[in-house]
Amino acid sequence: MSGGSSDAQRRTERALASLWRALLDLPELHIVLFAFLLNFAWEILQSGFYRGMREMPHGDAVRLCTLATLGDVGTTLVAFWVVAWLGRGRRWLLRPTWAHVVGFTGLGLSVTLVFEYLATHVWGLWSYSEAMPVIPILKAGLVPLLMWSVLPPLVIWFTNRQLTGRR
C-alpha cells in the first residue's frame, strides 16, 4: 500500500515541478518582476520632482509610489502584449530586434506622455515641483519620460537574460 502512495506522491511532485517550470517559462512573469523592481526604485527616486512628496508621511509616499509602480507594470505588460501581437509571438524577448525594443519603449513612452498630461493638466492628480524639468511643447515632465526611455530596454535585457539562461 505504501508503494502506491509513493507513486502518487512522485506523480504529484512531478506535476508540481512541471507546473513550476511552466510558470517560470512565462515571459509575462519576468516582465512583471523586472518592471516592478525597476519602476518602484525609479518612482521612489523621482518622488522629489512632484509637489508634496517630500512632506508626505513615509508610509503614504511608499503607498503612492507602489500604486504608481503597479500602473507602470500594467503599461509595461500591455506594451509587451502589443509587440507580441504585432510580432506574432510572446517569445520575441528571446531574440529582440531594434523594432521590438523601439515598439515596446515607444508604446510605454506614448502612454506615459498622454497620462502625464491628463494627470497634471486635466484631472489634477498631481503637480510637478520646481525641480521637475518640463518639456514646453509636450507640457510633460522630463523625469517620467526619461523613465520610459531607460527602463523598458532594461526590462527587455533582464528578461532576455533570465529566459535564455545567460548570466
N, C-alpha and C positions, 0 to 999 in steps of 0.2 A: 504494500500500500504506500509506503514512503517513496518508492521509486516513481510512482505515478505523480505524486505530489512534487517531487524534484523535477520531473519533466515539465509539469505545468509551471513551476517556478522559473525554470530556464526559458521556457517559451515566453513567459511574461517579461522576464528580464531582457530577452532579445527584442521583443516588441517595443518595450520602453526605450531601449538603446537605439532602435531603428527610428522611432518617433523623434528622439532627441537629435539624431543625426539629420533628419529631415528638417527639423526646426532650425538647426544651426546652418543649414544649407540655404535657407531663405534669404535672398538679398535684402528684403524689407527689414528683417531683424537687425542686420548690421547697419543699414541706413538709419534706422531709428536710434540705435545705440550711439553711433558716432555723431549723428546730428544732435542728439540730446546733449552729449558731453561737450561738444564744441560750442554749440549755441548757448548753453547755460553759462559757460565760462565767459563768453563774449557779452551776454546780457548783463552779467554782474559787472564786468569791467566797463561797459559803456553807460552804466546807470548814472554816472555823474553828468552826462550830457543831457539828461532830462530833468526838467524843473521839479523840485520837491523830493527827488530821490535821496539826496544826501541827508535831509532832515527826517525822512520817514523812519519809523521804528524798524529795526533789523528784520524781524520776522515778517513784517508787511512787505519790505523790499524783496526778500527772498521769495515770498509767495508770488509777488508780481512778476519777478524775473522767471519763476518757474512756469507761470501761465504764459508768458511771452515765449518761453522756450517751447512749450507744447504747441503753440501756434507755428513756431518755426519748424518744428518736426513735422507737423501736418503739411505745411507748404513744401517741405523737402520731399515728403512721400508723394504728394501729388505731382511734383516736378519729375520725380523718378518714374512714376507710372505713365505720365505723358510721353516721356522719352522712350520708355519701354514700348508703349503703344505705337509710336511713330517708327521706332527702330525694330519693331516686330519681335520683341522678346525681353523678358526681365533679366536675362543674363548678360546684358550689354556691359555691365560693370566688370566682367571678366576681361574684356578687351575694349575698353572705352576709346572712342575716336575723338578727335577735336570737336566734331559735330555733336557728339553726345555731351561732352563737357560744356560746350557753349550753350547747347539747348537746356541742359539741366540748370546751369548757373543763370542763364538768361530768364528762364521761367521764374525762378525764385526772386531774381532781381526785379522783374516786372511786377510780380505780386506785391513785393515789398514797397516799391515805388508808389503804387496805387494805394496800398493800405496806409503808408506813412502820410500821404497827402490827405486821405479821408480822415484818419485819426487825429491829425493836427489841425486841419482847416475846416472840416465839415462836422465831424462828430465831437470834437473837443475832448478826446480821451486822454491826451497828454500834450505837453508842450515842451519845446526844447529849452535848455538852459542857455545862457550866454556863451558857454563853452562849445556848443554844437556849431560846427561849420554847416551852413545851409547853402545848397545849390540854388541860386536865384531862379533860374528858368523852371526848374523842377519843383521848387518850393519844398524840398525834402532834405532831411539831414544827411550829411556825408557819411557819418559813422554807421548807420544801419545799411546804407548802400555798400559801403566797404565790406560789411559783414557778409552780405550776399554775393560779393565778388570773390571773397577769400575762402569762406567756409565750404561752399559746395564742392570745389575741386579737392579740398582736403577730405571731405566725406567720401568722395569717389576714391581717392587714393587709399585711405584707411580700409574702406570696404573691399576694394580690389585686393589689397594685401592679405586681408583676413580670409577672403573666399578662395584665393589662389594658393594660400599657404606660404607666400613669400614673406620672409622676415627681414 
